[in-house]
Amino acid sequence: MFPQLAQFQDLALLLLRVMVAAVFLDSGWKHVKDPEARGKSIGMSKPATAAVGTAEILLVENPLHVFPHGAGKVEPVIVEEDDFR
């Protein structure tokens, strides 16, 4: 639609991945920091809330490699220039 914006694609994807990682880390930290209050607000038990928070923190190993499907193991997505020729 706007071909002149194609030059910013890499930067846009990087910023998107960093923002998603920040959301996961912030949410996970809130779950781990006060699992009892956070568990009440989301309707989960204290141990389950702490486990979810720990998983959210551990799944974001590197903000540049956020798994695109939102769950599961965080893995890098490598795209080489030759893939587009």
LUMMI-800719 format. One record per residue (C-alpha): residue number from 1; chain; x, y, z. Coordinates in nm, 2 decimals, padded with zeros to 4 digits. Layout:
<rs>
<r><miti>NUM</miti><bavex>A</bavex><xx>X</xx><yy>Y</yy><zz>Z</zz></r>
...
</rs>
This chain:
<rs>
<r><miti>1</miti><bavex>A</bavex><xx>00.00</xx><yy>00.00</yy><zz>00.00</zz></r>
<r><miti>2</miti><bavex>A</bavex><xx>00.28</xx><yy>00.24</yy><zz>00.09</zz></r>
<r><miti>3</miti><bavex>A</bavex><xx>00.60</xx><yy>00.11</yy><zz>-00.08</zz></r>
<r><miti>4</miti><bavex>A</bavex><xx>00.81</xx><yy>00.40</yy><zz>00.06</zz></r>
<r><miti>5</miti><bavex>A</bavex><xx>00.76</xx><yy>00.26</yy><zz>00.41</zz></r>
<r><miti>6</miti><bavex>A</bavex><xx>00.92</xx><yy>-00.07</yy><zz>00.32</zz></r>
<r><miti>7</miti><bavex>A</bavex><xx>01.26</xx><yy>00.06</yy><zz>00.42</zz></r>
<r><miti>8</miti><bavex>A</bavex><xx>01.14</xx><yy>00.07</yy><zz>00.78</zz></r>
<r><miti>9</miti><bavex>A</bavex><xx>01.02</xx><yy>-00.29</yy><zz>00.79</zz></r>
<r><miti>10</miti><bavex>A</bavex><xx>01.32</xx><yy>-00.43</yy><zz>00.99</zz></r>
<r><miti>11</miti><bavex>A</bavex><xx>01.30</xx><yy>-00.15</yy><zz>01.24</zz></r>
<r><miti>12</miti><bavex>A</bavex><xx>00.92</xx><yy>-00.19</yy><zz>01.28</zz></r>
<r><miti>13</miti><bavex>A</bavex><xx>00.95</xx><yy>-00.57</yy><zz>01.34</zz></r>
<r><miti>14</miti><bavex>A</bavex><xx>01.23</xx><yy>-00.51</yy><zz>01.59</zz></r>
<r><miti>15</miti><bavex>A</bavex><xx>01.03</xx><yy>-00.26</yy><zz>01.78</zz></r>
<r><miti>16</miti><bavex>A</bavex><xx>00.72</xx><yy>-00.49</yy><zz>01.78</zz></r>
<r><miti>17</miti><bavex>A</bavex><xx>00.93</xx><yy>-00.77</yy><zz>01.92</zz></r>
<r><miti>18</miti><bavex>A</bavex><xx>01.07</xx><yy>-00.55</yy><zz>02.19</zz></r>
<r><miti>19</miti><bavex>A</bavex><xx>00.73</xx><yy>-00.43</yy><zz>02.29</zz></r>
<r><miti>20</miti><bavex>A</bavex><xx>00.59</xx><yy>-00.78</yy><zz>02.31</zz></r>
<r><miti>21</miti><bavex>A</bavex><xx>00.88</xx><yy>-00.89</yy><zz>02.52</zz></r>
<r><miti>22</miti><bavex>A</bavex><xx>00.83</xx><yy>-00.59</yy><zz>02.75</zz></r>
<r><miti>23</miti><bavex>A</bavex><xx>00.46</xx><yy>-00.68</yy><zz>02.80</zz></r>
<r><miti>24</miti><bavex>A</bavex><xx>00.55</xx><yy>-01.04</yy><zz>02.88</zz></r>
<r><miti>25</miti><bavex>A</bavex><xx>00.82</xx><yy>-00.94</yy><zz>03.13</zz></r>
<r><miti>26</miti><bavex>A</bavex><xx>00.61</xx><yy>-00.68</yy><zz>03.30</zz></r>
<r><miti>27</miti><bavex>A</bavex><xx>00.31</xx><yy>-00.91</yy><zz>03.33</zz></r>
<r><miti>28</miti><bavex>A</bavex><xx>00.53</xx><yy>-01.20</yy><zz>03.45</zz></r>
<r><miti>29</miti><bavex>A</bavex><xx>00.70</xx><yy>-00.98</yy><zz>03.71</zz></r>
<r><miti>30</miti><bavex>A</bavex><xx>00.37</xx><yy>-00.86</yy><zz>03.85</zz></r>
<r><miti>31</miti><bavex>A</bavex><xx>00.26</xx><yy>-01.23</yy><zz>03.88</zz></r>
<r><miti>32</miti><bavex>A</bavex><xx>00.58</xx><yy>-01.33</yy><zz>04.06</zz></r>
<r><miti>33</miti><bavex>A</bavex><xx>00.61</xx><yy>-01.02</yy><zz>04.28</zz></r>
<r><miti>34</miti><bavex>A</bavex><xx>00.26</xx><yy>-01.05</yy><zz>04.44</zz></r>
<r><miti>35</miti><bavex>A</bavex><xx>00.10</xx><yy>-01.38</yy><zz>04.34</zz></r>
<r><miti>36</miti><bavex>A</bavex><xx>-00.18</xx><yy>-01.36</yy><zz>04.60</zz></r>
<r><miti>37</miti><bavex>A</bavex><xx>-00.32</xx><yy>-01.02</yy><zz>04.50</zz></r>
<r><miti>38</miti><bavex>A</bavex><xx>-00.26</xx><yy>-01.08</yy><zz>04.13</zz></r>
<r><miti>39</miti><bavex>A</bavex><xx>-00.42</xx><yy>-01.43</yy><zz>04.16</zz></r>
<r><miti>40</miti><bavex>A</bavex><xx>-00.73</xx><yy>-01.28</yy><zz>04.31</zz></r>
<r><miti>41</miti><bavex>A</bavex><xx>-00.76</xx><yy>-01.02</yy><zz>04.03</zz></r>
<r><miti>42</miti><bavex>A</bavex><xx>-00.74</xx><yy>-01.28</yy><zz>03.76</zz></r>
<r><miti>43</miti><bavex>A</bavex><xx>-00.92</xx><yy>-01.56</yy><zz>03.94</zz></r>
<r><miti>44</miti><bavex>A</bavex><xx>-00.63</xx><yy>-01.80</yy><zz>03.99</zz></r>
<r><miti>45</miti><bavex>A</bavex><xx>-00.46</xx><yy>-01.96</yy><zz>04.30</zz></r>
<r><miti>46</miti><bavex>A</bavex><xx>-00.14</xx><yy>-01.83</yy><zz>04.44</zz></r>
<r><miti>47</miti><bavex>A</bavex><xx>00.08</xx><yy>-02.12</yy><zz>04.32</zz></r>
<r><miti>48</miti><bavex>A</bavex><xx>-00.07</xx><yy>-02.11</yy><zz>03.97</zz></r>
<r><miti>49</miti><bavex>A</bavex><xx>-00.02</xx><yy>-01.74</yy><zz>03.94</zz></r>
<r><miti>50</miti><bavex>A</bavex><xx>00.34</xx><yy>-01.77</yy><zz>04.04</zz></r>
<r><miti>51</miti><bavex>A</bavex><xx>00.39</xx><yy>-02.05</yy><zz>03.79</zz></r>
<r><miti>52</miti><bavex>A</bavex><xx>00.23</xx><yy>-01.85</yy><zz>03.51</zz></r>
<r><miti>53</miti><bavex>A</bavex><xx>00.45</xx><yy>-01.55</yy><zz>03.60</zz></r>
<r><miti>54</miti><bavex>A</bavex><xx>00.77</xx><yy>-01.75</yy><zz>03.60</zz></r>
<r><miti>55</miti><bavex>A</bavex><xx>00.68</xx><yy>-01.90</yy><zz>03.27</zz></r>
<r><miti>56</miti><bavex>A</bavex><xx>00.61</xx><yy>-01.56</yy><zz>03.12</zz></r>
<r><miti>57</miti><bavex>A</bavex><xx>00.95</xx><yy>-01.44</yy><zz>03.23</zz></r>
<r><miti>58</miti><bavex>A</bavex><xx>01.15</xx><yy>-01.74</yy><zz>03.13</zz></r>
<r><miti>59</miti><bavex>A</bavex><xx>00.98</xx><yy>-01.76</yy><zz>02.78</zz></r>
<r><miti>60</miti><bavex>A</bavex><xx>01.13</xx><yy>-01.43</yy><zz>02.69</zz></r>
<r><miti>61</miti><bavex>A</bavex><xx>01.49</xx><yy>-01.52</yy><zz>02.67</zz></r>
<r><miti>62</miti><bavex>A</bavex><xx>01.59</xx><yy>-01.24</yy><zz>02.43</zz></r>
<r><miti>63</miti><bavex>A</bavex><xx>01.36</xx><yy>-00.96</yy><zz>02.32</zz></r>
<r><miti>64</miti><bavex>A</bavex><xx>01.48</xx><yy>-01.00</yy><zz>01.96</zz></r>
<r><miti>65</miti><bavex>A</bavex><xx>01.35</xx><yy>-01.36</yy><zz>01.94</zz></r>
<r><miti>66</miti><bavex>A</bavex><xx>00.99</xx><yy>-01.35</yy><zz>02.05</zz></r>
<r><miti>67</miti><bavex>A</bavex><xx>00.79</xx><yy>-01.65</yy><zz>01.93</zz></r>
<r><miti>68</miti><bavex>A</bavex><xx>00.54</xx><yy>-01.52</yy><zz>01.69</zz></r>
<r><miti>69</miti><bavex>A</bavex><xx>00.25</xx><yy>-01.75</yy><zz>01.80</zz></r>
<r><miti>70</miti><bavex>A</bavex><xx>00.23</xx><yy>-01.61</yy><zz>02.15</zz></r>
<r><miti>71</miti><bavex>A</bavex><xx>00.30</xx><yy>-01.94</yy><zz>02.34</zz></r>
<r><miti>72</miti><bavex>A</bavex><xx>00.55</xx><yy>-02.21</yy><zz>02.36</zz></r>
<r><miti>73</miti><bavex>A</bavex><xx>00.92</xx><yy>-02.21</yy><zz>02.33</zz></r>
<r><miti>74</miti><bavex>A</bavex><xx>01.08</xx><yy>-01.88</yy><zz>02.23</zz></r>
<r><miti>75</miti><bavex>A</bavex><xx>01.29</xx><yy>-01.93</yy><zz>01.92</zz></r>
<r><miti>76</miti><bavex>A</bavex><xx>01.46</xx><yy>-01.71</yy><zz>01.67</zz></r>
<r><miti>77</miti><bavex>A</bavex><xx>01.32</xx><yy>-01.64</yy><zz>01.32</zz></r>
<r><miti>78</miti><bavex>A</bavex><xx>01.60</xx><yy>-01.61</yy><zz>01.07</zz></r>
<r><miti>79</miti><bavex>A</bavex><xx>01.53</xx><yy>-01.47</yy><zz>00.73</zz></r>
<r><miti>80</miti><bavex>A</bavex><xx>01.81</xx><yy>-01.45</yy><zz>00.48</zz></r>
<r><miti>81</miti><bavex>A</bavex><xx>01.83</xx><yy>-01.22</yy><zz>00.19</zz></r>
<r><miti>82</miti><bavex>A</bavex><xx>01.84</xx><yy>-01.51</yy><zz>-00.06</zz></r>
<r><miti>83</miti><bavex>A</bavex><xx>01.49</xx><yy>-01.62</yy><zz>00.06</zz></r>
<r><miti>84</miti><bavex>A</bavex><xx>01.34</xx><yy>-01.32</yy><zz>-00.13</zz></r>
<r><miti>85</miti><bavex>A</bavex><xx>01.50</xx><yy>-01.39</yy><zz>-00.47</zz></r>
</rs>
